[in-house]
């Protein structure tokens, strides 16, 4: 009857998102929220959101920023570090040029490894959890980079090993952080806080 149909519709509106059997009305409501979240925030809104981040988003932002510092420092200085430290060469010498070529090769190997790891990442996230994979990879990668301070690692093949061991950071850095932010906030706020997360790269 009409009254029964109205009662069912009212119940669906009153309890959205609970249980596995969500109604079509709930899905439509979620779609509306998602469409609101797709609106691109202005730079001012993104900057102001830095001051009002939820706790979970703030933690992801801090860890993501530390990850970008490590990743970008490696990108900018690796081809100078390898010839000077691993090859013990001086600039403008054939040995230095050889070290630059080797450093470039190690970074290419890191990118290739991260590319293939990216295909495995959804499976690993499903098995271990997106949050756990994100934080573990950040800590693990920092320890690998710190290991470069030890002379035993400052060798030709040590530089290759470091790049390959750090490659998971490249895959996780551009994936898990954004998934975590989308899980932490309401759909209509997702675009704003994803923009805030992108600011971590600019700030670093």
HUHUHU-V479283 format. One record per residue. N is the residue number from 0. PHI is phi as a letter, one per 20 degrees, with the letter a starting at -180 (999 if undefined). OMEGA is omega in whole degrees, -180 to 180 (none if undefined). Layout:
BEGIN
N_PHI_OMEGA ; N_PHI_OMEGA
END
This chain:
BEGIN
0_999_-179 ; 1_f_-179 ; 2_f_180 ; 3_f_179 ; 4_f_180 ; 5_f_179 ; 6_f_179 ; 7_f_179 ; 8_f_179 ; 9_f_178 ; 10_f_180 ; 11_f_-180 ; 12_f_-175 ; 13_f_-176 ; 14_c_-179 ; 15_f_169 ; 16_m_-179 ; 17_d_178 ; 18_n_-180 ; 19_f_-175 ; 20_e_179 ; 21_f_-179 ; 22_e_178 ; 23_f_-180 ; 24_f_178 ; 25_f_-180 ; 26_f_178 ; 27_f_179 ; 28_f_178 ; 29_f_179 ; 30_f_179 ; 31_f_179 ; 32_f_-180 ; 33_f_-179 ; 34_f_176 ; 35_f_-179 ; 36_f_-179 ; 37_e_180 ; 38_f_-177 ; 39_f_180 ; 40_f_177 ; 41_f_179 ; 42_f_179 ; 43_f_179 ; 44_f_-180 ; 45_f_-180 ; 46_f_180 ; 47_f_179 ; 48_f_176 ; 49_f_-177 ; 50_e_-174 ; 51_c_-179 ; 52_f_170 ; 53_f_-175 ; 54_g_-178 ; 55_f_179 ; 56_f_179 ; 57_f_179 ; 58_f_178 ; 59_f_-179 ; 60_f_-178 ; 61_f_-179 ; 62_f_178 ; 63_f_179 ; 64_f_178 ; 65_f_178 ; 66_f_179 ; 67_f_178 ; 68_g_-180 ; 69_f_-176 ; 70_f_-177 ; 71_f_177 ; 72_f_178 ; 73_f_-179 ; 74_f_-174 ; 75_f_-170 ; 76_d_-174 ; 77_f_-177 ; 78_f_171 ; 79_e_-178 ; 80_f_-175 ; 81_f_-180 ; 82_f_-177 ; 83_f_-175 ; 84_e_-177 ; 85_f_-178 ; 86_d_-179 ; 87_l_-176 ; 88_d_176 ; 89_e_179 ; 90_g_178 ; 91_m_175 ; 92_c_178 ; 93_g_179 ; 94_f_179 ; 95_f_179 ; 96_f_177 ; 97_f_178 ; 98_f_177 ; 99_f_179 ; 100_f_179 ; 101_f_177 ; 102_f_177 ; 103_f_179 ; 104_f_180 ; 105_f_178 ; 106_f_176 ; 107_f_177 ; 108_f_178 ; 109_f_180 ; 110_f_180 ; 111_f_178 ; 112_f_179 ; 113_f_179 ; 114_f_-179 ; 115_f_177 ; 116_f_179 ; 117_f_177 ; 118_f_179 ; 119_e_-173 ; 120_g_179 ; 121_g_179 ; 122_f_179 ; 123_f_178 ; 124_f_-179 ; 125_f_-178 ; 126_f_-172 ; 127_d_-177 ; 128_o_-176 ; 129_f_-178 ; 130_f_-179 ; 131_f_179 ; 132_f_-178 ; 133_f_-176 ; 134_f_179 ; 135_f_-178 ; 136_f_179 ; 137_f_-179 ; 138_f_-179 ; 139_f_-178 ; 140_f_178 ; 141_f_179 ; 142_f_178 ; 143_f_-179 ; 144_f_178 ; 145_f_180 ; 146_f_179 ; 147_f_178 ; 148_f_-177 ; 149_e_-177 ; 150_g_-179 ; 151_f_-180 ; 152_e_-175 ; 153_e_179 ; 154_c_180 ; 155_g_-179 ; 156_f_173 ; 157_f_177 ; 158_f_176 ; 159_f_180 ; 160_f_179 ; 161_f_-179 ; 162_f_-179 ; 163_f_-180 ; 164_f_180 ; 165_e_-175 ; 166_g_176 ; 167_g_179 ; 168_f_-180 ; 169_f_-179 ; 170_f_-175 ; 171_f_-176 ; 172_g_-177 ; 173_e_-176 ; 174_c_-170 ; 175_f_-179 ; 176_g_-179 ; 177_f_176 ; 178_f_-180 ; 179_f_179 ; 180_f_179 ; 181_f_178 ; 182_f_-174 ; 183_e_-171 ; 184_d_177 ; 185_f_-178 ; 186_g_-177 ; 187_f_180 ; 188_d_-173 ; 189_f_-177 ; 190_f_-179 ; 191_f_-176 ; 192_e_170 ; 193_f_176 ; 194_f_177 ; 195_f_180 ; 196_f_177 ; 197_f_179 ; 198_f_180 ; 199_f_178 ; 200_f_180 ; 201_f_-179 ; 202_f_-180 ; 203_f_none
END
